[in-house]
Amino acid sequence: MKQGRAHLGLVGLGVMGQNLALNFADHGFRVAVFNRSPEKTREFLQRLDPERGIVPAWTPEELVARLDPPRVILLMVAAGPAVDELLDRFTQLLAPGDVVLDGGNSHFRDTQRRGAALAGRGFRFLGLGISGGELGARYGPCLMPGGDEAGYELVRPLLEKIAAWVNGEPCVAYLGPGAAGHFVKMVHNGIEYALEQLLAEAYDLLHRGLGLNYQELAEIFTKFNEGELRSYLVEITGQIFRRRDPQTGQPLVALIRDVAGQKGTGIWTSQAALDLGVPIPTIDMAVALRHLSARWEERQAAAALLPGPGPFLPQDPEGLGFIDKLAQALYAGMVMAFAQGLALLRRASEEYGYGVDLETV
Ligand SMILES: NC(=O)c1ccc[n+]([C@@H]2O[C@H](COP(=O)([O-])OP(=O)(O)OC[C@H]3O[C@@H](n4cnc5c(N)ncnc54)[C@H](OP(=O)(O)O)[C@@H]3O)[C@@H](O)[C@H]2O)c1
């Protein structure tokens, strides 16, 4: 590769963009980066060794000029109008056959619309679901590409290198045409909402119901993670109860306000399921309870009038009978959340022609 040329152009140096750029660079790819606000590009590059393989572009023109055809551009920006604005701008500079990936959490209907419009102009567009958050982006995300299949084959070597690898296989697979990738990512997030709600309810039953303290909770969730509930979310739930606030020395969980935010994908999952007539009550309830949690003032006012019970479960000194049943209920709830998500995917796949292979998912 000639000096100054890059394997791909990455647009958007937010949390995800910066970590993905470093991940690509770790795997020997040269990345040209562009961000709307140049100071973010400057700050990012100041922290890096110039030999790292990440080169700045100060304009879209400069970014495109650093790439050889077929050019590969990955957008990592806020979902919504930003993606349309950038697609308008970049497609004026690109040529038919070039590949554009949208790695943000775009709504699947937007991805469908963009894919169809860009295909009509000869561009290869992929909606790329990315899971694993900041650390995943840095060291190995799970990638859910959908859209132009020939475009996927062009970027496959890059995606396979940066993805997480489990049992000798990369966590990336082409999921289908159109918005298949973003649809799968959306449902993945919906299932995650449900799992988090189930864990929150298990915590509440043990803490307020059985009156167990944080140390005891940490031990119970750590034990849960040794059995059939073994999973990342159960593992970190066990860990969080051991965390202490460095300033006060108090358990961190006791200091966190019980208000959950949401960025949209959980709500979209419920909306899509309603449109398709697929019942996903565990996911729907998780979305509703996040909304309820956000009404903190109202909940405080109501609690003053109706404080509710203290420890309310029958005393069970060993805790074993109840805790075992709770583990089973948690497991059943998790299976239901996955089953609902997969049922939604199956129906959407028929309706929108994704042809998603549920085993691959
Ligand atoms: N964070 C996660 O765990 C996670 C995981 C998977 C997917 N995602 C998705 O990945 C995308 C990026 O997330 P992030 O966490 O990296 O976001 P972020 O840290 O908030 O960064 C947002 C980026 O979007 C750019 N941007 C916003 N509006 C723009 C516009 N109109 N034109 C050009 N650029 C614009 C920002 O540029 P400026 O610096 O100029 O503001 C910034 O580079 C989002 O779609 C998000 O939903 C996030």
The ligand as a Gaussian input file, in Angstrom:
#p B3LYP/6-31G(d) Opt

LIG

0 1
 N      -21.909000       3.285000      22.488000
 C      -22.256000       2.017000      22.278000
 O      -22.103000       1.134000      23.142000
 C      -22.796000       1.609000      20.928000
 C      -22.827000       0.255000      20.587000
 C      -23.261000      -0.124000      19.316000
 C      -23.691000       0.848000      18.428000
 N      -23.688000       2.162000      18.803000
 C      -24.114000       3.149000      17.794000
 O      -22.956000       3.663000      17.151000
 C      -23.181000       5.036000      16.761000
 C      -22.104000       5.901000      17.379000
 O      -22.182000       5.734000      18.789000
 P      -21.139000       6.420000      19.790000
 O      -21.432000       5.826000      21.130000
 O      -19.755000       6.329000      19.233000
 O      -21.661000       7.933000      19.746000
 P      -20.972000       9.281000      20.283000
 O      -19.787000       8.975000      21.140000
 O      -22.063000      10.104000      20.829000
 O      -20.428000       9.952000      18.936000
 C      -21.319000      10.402000      17.963000
 C      -20.553000      10.699000      16.679000
 O      -21.501000      11.095000      15.692000
 C      -21.047000      12.306000      15.087000
 N      -22.191000      13.074000      14.595000
 C      -23.342000      13.343000      15.251000
 N      -24.157000      14.081000      14.471000
 C      -23.495000      14.269000      13.295000
 C      -23.814000      14.943000      12.090000
 N      -24.987000      15.554000      11.916000
 N      -22.892000      14.932000      11.097000
 C      -21.714000      14.318000      11.252000
 N      -21.352000      13.648000      12.378000
 C      -22.240000      13.633000      13.384000
 C      -20.321000      13.009000      16.204000
 O      -19.480000      14.011000      15.650000
 P      -19.033000      15.304000      16.531000
 O      -17.828000      14.868000      17.288000
 O      -18.756000      16.342000      15.524000
 O      -20.193000      15.650000      17.429000
 C      -19.550000      11.835000      16.818000
 O      -18.415000      11.521000      16.062000
 C      -24.606000       5.356000      17.224000
 O      -25.511000       5.123000      16.180000
 C      -24.857000       4.357000      18.346000
 O      -26.222000       4.087000      18.549000
 C      -23.219000       2.563000      20.005000

